[in-house]
Amino acid sequence: MNLQENMSRIQPFVNKLQNESFSTMFKLLQERVDYPESFVTMLGETSSGKSSILNGLLGQEVIYTSARPTTGTIVELYEYDIDEKITPYAILKNAKLRKLTDEQFHEQCLKSSEDVLRLRLHIPTMPCHLQGMRLFDTPGYGSIHDKHEEVLTQFVPNSDAIIYVINYRVGIGEADAEFLQYISNYLQDDLTFFLVINRVPEGITSDTGRIKEIVNYAKDLLHED
């Protein structure tokens, strides 16, 4: 029996439960079976620069950034060549897609509607180093707290890679420590963890005391080298 057949057998039970959390997890798993890309989740404190790093990886500003927190919901980016240009959508809690204008997308990034599960950007052509990846930009811990349980229970366990962003000056705070300890439970052979120290002053190297302090603390929390 293949994965598609297994999913077909499970779906009636999920529908019968009428549990929003189970339904959401099932939809995410179904997407993974239908489209077997690598799932990459961006995590980090509010204003640590996750969105800016994603824009840098993509080579263009597709997610709005400013001095204040700009990601109030989960934003998914993946290659989808049906649209001729980068096109924003809202994924609704009933699993339907709603096409958005650029202005509506920026508004939803700051604060999503109650019927929105997450936002999605269809990218016609991903840069070659990102092809085969589905990227998720998540809210910082200091901004929208009702999304954190979803990130922890659904996105971390389903991720192939986690990019964890720490602000050089702020370092690893209490919320970071809690998240890293939680992530350590999932650090197995099939999950790769990247620690990114962002906004580092010019001239700083990996041998600098501050960098070593952050890296060593992360190692202690993750129980990994």
Secondary structure as the mmCIF struct_conf table of DSSP 4:
data_model
#
loop_
_struct_conf.conf_type_id
_struct_conf.id
_struct_conf.beg_label_comp_id
_struct_conf.beg_label_asym_id
_struct_conf.beg_label_seq_id
_struct_conf.end_label_comp_id
_struct_conf.end_label_asym_id
_struct_conf.end_label_seq_id
HELX_RH_AL_P HELX_RH_AL_P1 LEU A 3 LEU A 17
TURN_TY1_P TURN_TY1_P1 GLN A 18 GLN A 18
HELX_RH_AL_P HELX_RH_AL_P2 GLU A 20 ASP A 34
BEND BEND1 TYR A 35 TYR A 35
HELX_LH_PP_P HELX_LH_PP_P1 GLU A 37 GLU A 37
STRN STRN1 SER A 38 GLY A 44
BEND BEND2 GLU A 45 GLU A 45
TURN_TY1_P TURN_TY1_P2 THR A 46 SER A 47
BEND BEND3 SER A 48 GLY A 49
HELX_RH_AL_P HELX_RH_AL_P3 LYS A 50 LEU A 58
TURN_TY1_P TURN_TY1_P3 GLY A 59 GLY A 59
BEND BEND4 GLN A 60 GLN A 60
BEND BEND5 ILE A 63 ILE A 63
BEND BEND6 ALA A 67 ARG A 68
BEND BEND7 THR A 73 THR A 73
STRN STRN2 VAL A 75 GLU A 79
TURN_TY1_P TURN_TY1_P4 ASP A 81 ILE A 82
BEND BEND8 ASP A 83 LYS A 85
STRN STRN3 THR A 87 LEU A 92
TURN_TY1_P TURN_TY1_P5 LYS A 93 ASN A 94
BEND BEND9 ALA A 95 ALA A 95
STRN STRN4 LEU A 97 LYS A 99
HELX_RH_AL_P HELX_RH_AL_P4 ASP A 102 LEU A 110
BEND BEND10 LYS A 111 LYS A 111
TURN_TY1_P TURN_TY1_P6 GLU A 114 ASP A 115
STRN STRN5 VAL A 116 ILE A 123
BEND BEND11 PRO A 124 THR A 125
HELX_RH_3T_P HELX_RH_3T_P1 CYS A 128 LEU A 130
TURN_TY1_P TURN_TY1_P7 GLN A 131 GLY A 132
STRN STRN6 MET A 133 ASP A 137
TURN_TY1_P TURN_TY1_P8 TYR A 141 SER A 143
HELX_RH_3T_P HELX_RH_3T_P2 HIS A 145 LYS A 147
HELX_RH_AL_P HELX_RH_AL_P5 HIS A 148 GLU A 150
HELX_RH_PI_P HELX_RH_PI_P1 VAL A 151 PHE A 155
HELX_RH_AL_P HELX_RH_AL_P6 VAL A 156 ASN A 158
BEND BEND12 ASP A 160 ASP A 160
STRN STRN7 ALA A 161 ASN A 167
TURN_TY1_P TURN_TY1_P9 TYR A 168 VAL A 170
BEND BEND13 ILE A 172 ILE A 172
HELX_RH_AL_P HELX_RH_AL_P7 GLU A 174 ILE A 183
HELX_RH_3T_P HELX_RH_3T_P3 SER A 184 TYR A 186
BEND BEND14 GLN A 188 GLN A 188
TURN_TY1_P TURN_TY1_P10 ASP A 189 ASP A 190
STRN STRN8 THR A 192 ASN A 198
BEND BEND15 ARG A 199 ARG A 199
HELX_LH_PP_P HELX_LH_PP_P2 VAL A 200 PRO A 201
TURN_TY1_P TURN_TY1_P11 GLU A 202 GLY A 203
TURN_TY1_P TURN_TY1_P12 SER A 206 ASP A 207
BEND BEND16 THR A 208 THR A 208
HELX_RH_AL_P HELX_RH_AL_P8 GLY A 209 LEU A 222
TURN_TY1_P TURN_TY1_P13 HIS A 223 HIS A 223
#
